[in-house]
Amino acid sequence: MADLIDSELDGAAPRVVDAGADARERAAEAALRPRRLDEFVGQDVVKDQLALVLHAALGRGAAPDHVLLSGPPGLGKTTLAMIIAAELGAPLRITSGPAIQHAGDLAAVLSSLEEGEVLFLDEIHRLARPVEEMLYLAMEDFRVDVIVGKGPGATAIPLTLPPFTVVGATTRAGLLPAPLRDRFGFTAHLDFYSSEELVRVLVRSARLLGLELPGDAADEIATRSRGTPRIANRLLRRVRDWSQVRGSGRLDLAAARAALDVYEVDVRGLDRLDRAVLRALCEQFRGGPVGLTTLAVAVGEEPETVETVVEPFLVREGLIGRTPRGRVATTLAWEHLGLTAPRDAALFD
């Protein structure tokens, strides 16, 4: 849209926001992503190890070893891939496992790489098997075999590739086959952030967005951000929106609490779906144990969504437990929902 028109909340005439200001705002939000290792907040051990790998490669004038980054979504794997390319002064090619369905697709990407280029493969655990086998050879020998023709008359033509660096990212490292995992010279696992680290992320983001964020408001947002910078930055923008439309324009503690209540993010960082899963487990299934599929049907979601999006956070917060018979609510889950567990409930502590 060329212009943005604010909703009329108090009977005043709608206010038209300058389109140029909106473009500057979008540019500022894009600038929240760190561009160098020294700007990246948190993951100090990974940063130190990665800096050694990159600086040693630069000193030798060679492409660094391939890098594998694993960890939950939103912790900075894509950002680190961009930083690796920036630190090396090299071009960055971005693609993903689901986007490369055939070996020919990968051959086309590899054959167009420049010397020293960084190839970022997101969701690398979702590569098809024929693609993985081609990638093994490319990563180890910088060569691919292009098959020409079909059947008995097919011919393999070897194609030499310039040295390049693969940066793979995965949220499920256990699904990577060992031959692929072994071809990465450096592997790193990204951990959830502490509240103190998230406050640093928020302060930096607020500065880049031109916002004044008091410490108590930053603390409130950080504690509800599930240890994830992506969520922290998203909640910061939602608090800004609430303050702009319904508040005084200041991002104080009251604005942060009111905005997060509107967006149904509670004091522990649980959102609507998290609480729906907990309530179904406690109220419908008396605390469990209950199978994943049954629990997902009860809340109207796919089992994979519950297992990969909701469950890891609830387990990490000590709100549910996983047993051989299914998911079980903990004492803390009943307390958080303000419910009293039945005497015969199978509590998990």
C-alpha positions, 0 to 999 in steps of 0.5 A: 500500500502506498499509504497506511491509514490508522484505525479510528479508535477515539472518533478522530479523523483517520491519520495518514502515515507518510509512505516514505516513513513506512519504507524507512520502518521496513528498512529498519526492521530488516536491519535488526539482523546482525551482520558481523560476529561482533554484533551477534548477541549470545552463543558466545562459545559458538561465536569464538569457535566460528571466528577461529575457523573463519580467520584461519581460513582467511589467513591461508587464503582458502575456503573454510571447512563446511559448517553445520548449525543445529538448534531450534528455530529462531536462534540465528542459524540463517543470520550466522550463515549470512555473517559467515559470508560477510566475514569471508567477503564472499557471495552467499547462495541461499536454498533449502532441502525441500527446494532441491528435489532432484540431483539435477537441481543440486548439480545446477546450483553447484555448477554455477557457484563461484570460487569461495562462495558460501552455499547455505542449505536450510533444513538440510535434513530434508534433502532427498537421498539422491541429492545427499549422495551428490552432495557428499562428493561435492563437499569432499572432492569439489566434483559432481558427476553429471549423467547424460542420457538414460539406460545402458547408454547413460554416461557420467561426465565429471565436473570439477567445482571451484572450492566453496563452503557449505553452511547447513542448518537443521532443527533436527540434527538426529535426522542427518545421515552419518555420511553427510554429518561427517563431511562438515568440518565444524559443527555447532549447536545453538542453545536457547537464550537467557533472559539477560541475553534477550534483554541485550537483543531487545535493547539493540533492536529498539535502538535500531528501530529508533525506540526508547525501551526502559529496562523493566519493559525489556525484562518483561518482553524477554521473560515471555520470549521463550528464549528465542531472539526471533520471538523477542523481536516480534513481541517488541514490534507488537508492543510498539504497535500497541503503544502507538495505537492504544497507548501513549507512544511510550514502551513502558512496562504497562504498555508491554504487559497490556500488549502481550495480554492482547496477543495472549502471551502469558507470563511464562511465554505460553501462547494460545496453542500452548495453553490449549494443549495444556488444558486438553491434557489436564481437563479432557484427559485428567493429566494423561498419559495420552498419545500425541495424535489424540492430544493433537486431535483434541486441540485441532492441530497436526501431530507434527505441529504439537510435537515440533512447535509446542511440546519442546517448550512445554517440556523445557519449562517443566509443564509436561513430561514424556513417558512410554505411555504418552504425555503427562501433565506435571504439578506445575502445569496444573498450578499454571492453569489454576486447576487442582489435579484430581487425586488419581491424576498421573502426575509427572514431577 
